[in-house]
Amino acid sequence: MATDLVHASELANGLYGSVGVHNGISIREISGRSGTESASGAATAQRTFLASGTTDPVAARTALIDGPVLIDTFDGMYRDIIEWEQGESYDSWLLTVKYSFTPAPGRYTVSIDTTGGSILQTTALAQVAYPATGETAIDYGKAIDVQDGSPQGVERIIPALKINVRARISGDYTDEEDAMDYAFLIASCTGHMASGTFLKHAQGELLFMGATGDIIGEDPTLDFAFLSSKNITNQTIGDVVGVTKLGHDYLWYDFKRAKHPTTKMPITSVRQANVGRIYGFADLSVLKIGEV
C-alpha cells in the first residue's frame, strides 16, 4: 500500500493506511495527544497532525479539514480550534486540533436554569379564617392580604425554565456577506414566541430572549436564550373555570367588592380572570439552530 509521503502529489485523494491525501498534500497524525478533565465534567483534548507538501498554511489547514482523515470529533468532544506552526521543512506544517464540548456545525448543547421564577399571586388555592373571640370571620373569597378592600397578594415561586442553547451555526447562513442579515434576523425574532413547534415546545411555550456571540469564522458559535412556560387549557383557577392561555400570555384578575349577606361585612371576590397577549409570534426556525 502506497504511503510514501514524497509521492503524495501523485496519489488520488483518499486514505492510504494511516496517511490521508488531499489535493497532493499528505496528512498523518503524529504523537502528541493530550487532554484535561475536571470533576465538574468539563474536558478538553488535542491531537497533532503533520501536513506535508505545501508551503501554504491555509492549504495545509484545508487539507486537514476537508481531507479523508476524520478530525471533527474525538473522545465525545467536538473540534473547536485549529492551531498551526511551521514544521521542520519549509513545506510542512504542524497542525494542532483542540477539542471541547463546543458543538460541531449544525449541532448544539443545552443548559438550563430553573431558579428565580415568581409571580404576584392575589388569590389563594384555599384559605381558612380564624376570627378573634367575639368577632365574625370575613369572607375574602380567597383574596390574599386584603387591605382597604384591595388584595395585595404575595410573591410565589413558579416553574420558570430558562434555556440557553449554544449552537454552532453553519457558515452557509453566516458568511461575511450574510453576517449582518443574520444579525438583523436574530434581532427581529427577539421578544417573540415560537410560531410552531420548536426545541420540543408547542406553539406559544417558548419565548426567544435573544442571542450573543461573535459572527466570525467559518461556523460561529452563538448562545441563544429562551424562556419556557407551559400552555394551559380549560383550567380552573380559584373560582374561575375554563381558563386557557399560552405559556407567555399574561393572566390577571379583576376583583369586586360586596357585602356578606349575613354579616353585612365588606368582602372581596374575583369577578373574572383576564388573559392578555403580550408577545407576538416569530418563525424561530430561521435561526438555523441544529441545521447543517
Residue pairs with C-beta under 8 A, 6 or more apart in sequence:
1 16
1 17
2 11
2 16
3 16
3 17
3 18
3 19
5 19
5 26
5 28
5 52
5 53
8 19
8 21
8 24
8 25
8 26
8 52
8 53
9 24
9 53
11 21
11 24
12 21
13 21
13 22
13 23
13 67
13 68
14 20
14 21
14 68
15 21
15 68
15 69
18 28
18 29
19 26
19 27
19 28
20 26
20 27
20 28
20 63
20 67
20 68
20 69
21 27
21 67
21 68
22 62
22 63
22 66
22 67
22 68
23 59
23 62
23 63
24 53
24 54
25 51
25 52
25 53
25 54
25 59
25 60
25 63
25 67
26 51
26 52
26 53
27 49
27 50
27 51
27 63
27 64
27 67
27 69
28 49
28 50
28 69
29 47
29 48
29 49
29 50
29 69
30 48
30 49
30 50
30 94
31 48
32 46
32 47
32 48
32 96
33 45
33 46
33 47
33 48
34 45
34 46
35 43
35 44
35 45
35 46
35 75
35 99
36 43
36 44
36 45
37 43
42 101
43 75
43 77
43 100
43 101
44 77
44 98
44 99
44 100
45 74
45 75
45 77
45 98
45 99
45 100
46 96
46 97
46 98
46 99
47 71
47 74
47 96
47 97
47 99
48 94
48 95
48 96
48 97
49 64
49 69
49 71
49 94
49 95
49 96
49 97
50 87
50 92
50 93
50 94
50 95
51 60
51 61
51 63
51 64
51 87
51 92
51 93
51 95
52 87
52 89
52 91
52 92
52 93
53 91
53 92
54 60
54 63
54 91
54 93
55 90
55 91
57 84
57 93
60 84
60 93
60 95
61 82
61 84
61 93
61 95
64 71
64 82
64 95
64 97
65 71
65 82
71 79
71 97
72 78
72 79
72 104
73 79
73 99
73 104
74 97
74 99
75 99
77 99
77 100
77 101
78 99
78 100
78 101
78 102
78 103
78 104
78 107
78 168
79 97
79 98
79 99
79 104
80 98
80 99
80 100
80 102
81 97
81 98
82 95
82 96
82 97
82 98
83 95
83 96
83 98
84 93
84 94
84 95
84 96
85 93
85 94
86 92
86 93
86 94
87 93
87 94
101 109
102 109
102 166
102 168
102 221
103 109
103 166
103 167
103 168
103 221
104 168
105 168
105 169
105 170
105 171
105 218
105 219
105 292
106 168
106 170
106 290
106 291
106 292
107 167
107 168
107 290
108 165
108 166
108 167
108 168
108 289
108 290
109 165
109 166
110 163
110 164
110 165
110 166
111 163
111 164
111 166
112 161
112 162
112 163
112 164
113 161
113 162
113 164
114 159
114 160
114 161
114 162
115 160
116 160
116 162
117 157
117 158
117 159
117 160
118 155
118 156
118 157
118 158
118 160
119 155
119 156
119 158
120 153
120 154
120 155
120 156
121 144
121 153
121 154
121 155
121 156
122 143
122 144
122 151
122 152
122 153
122 253
122 255
123 142
123 143
123 144
123 151
123 237
123 238
123 253
123 270
124 142
124 143
124 144
124 238
125 142
125 238
126 142
127 140
127 142
127 144
129 137
129 138
129 139
129 140
130 137
131 137
131 138
136 263
136 265
138 260
138 263
138 265
138 266
138 267
139 260
139 265
139 267
139 269
140 146
140 151
140 267
140 268
140 269
141 239
141 267
141 268
141 269
141 270
142 238
142 239
142 269
142 270
143 151
143 255
143 268
143 269
143 270
144 151
144 152
144 153
144 154
145 151
145 152
145 153
145 154
146 152
146 268
149 257
149 266
149 268
150 255
150 268
151 255
151 268
159 229
159 230
160 227
160 229
161 227
161 228
161 229
162 225
162 226
162 227
162 228
163 199
163 206
163 225
163 226
163 227
163 228
164 223
164 224
164 225
164 226
165 199
165 223
165 224
165 225
165 226
165 289
166 221
166 222
166 223
166 224
167 221
167 222
167 224
167 287
167 289
167 290
168 219
168 220
168 221
169 182
169 219
169 220
169 221
169 222
169 288
169 289
170 219
170 288
170 291
170 292
171 217
171 218
171 219
171 220
173 182
173 288
174 182
174 215
174 219
174 220
179 215
182 215
183 215
185 286
185 287
186 210
186 211
186 287
187 210
188 282
189 208
189 282
189 283
189 284
189 286
189 287
190 208
190 209
190 210
190 211
191 207
191 208
191 209
191 210
191 279
192 207
192 208
192 279
192 280
192 281
192 282
192 284
193 203
193 204
193 205
193 206
193 207
193 208
193 246
193 247
193 248
193 279
193 280
193 281
193 282
194 201
194 203
194 204
194 205
194 206
194 207
194 208
194 281
194 282
194 283
194 284
195 203
195 281
195 282
195 283
195 284
196 203
196 283
196 285
197 203
198 206
198 284
198 285
199 206
199 226
199 289
201 228
202 231
203 246
203 281
204 231
204 246
204 247
204 248
204 249
204 281
205 228
205 229
205 230
205 231
205 246
205 247
205 248
206 226
206 227
206 228
206 247
206 284
207 226
207 227
207 228
207 229
207 247
207 248
207 279
208 224
208 225
208 226
208 282
208 284
208 287
209 225
209 226
209 227
210 224
210 225
211 222
211 223
211 224
211 225
211 287
212 222
212 223
212 225
213 220
213 221
213 222
213 223
214 220
215 222
224 287
224 289
227 248
228 247
229 247
229 248
230 247
231 245
231 246
231 247
232 243
232 244
232 245
233 244
234 242
234 243
234 244
235 242
235 243
235 244
236 242
236 243
237 243
237 251
237 273
238 253
238 270
238 273
239 269
239 270
240 253
240 270
240 272
240 273
243 251
243 273
243 275
244 275
245 251
245 275
246 277
248 278
248 279
249 275
249 276
249 277
249 278
250 275
250 276
250 278
251 273
251 274
251 275
251 276
252 273
252 274
252 276
253 270
253 271
253 272
253 273
253 274
254 270
254 271
254 272
254 273
254 274
255 268
255 269
255 270
255 271
256 268
256 269
256 270
256 271
257 266
257 267
257 268
258 266
258 267
258 268
258 269
259 265
259 266
259 267
260 266
260 267
